[in-house]
């Protein structure tokens, strides 16, 4: 299936050295400057999670998409 969805918001959850999560919200389909800065400062092998992804399909319904794990190479 080739169905276009438009991301309207998402949250990046960063994990600190103590294992605590720090969410950073974007109210668009783009990373915020703060999110990009945190990603740039991450060391190889570290990970963060993109969660609470809201996307609107061609039917106009906004859905929550499954979380995504990102590992920095």
Secondary structure, 3 states (H helix, E strand, C coil): CCCCCEEEEEEEEEECCCCCEEEEEECCCCCCHHHHHHHHCCCCCCEEEEEEEEEECCCCCEEEECCEEEECC
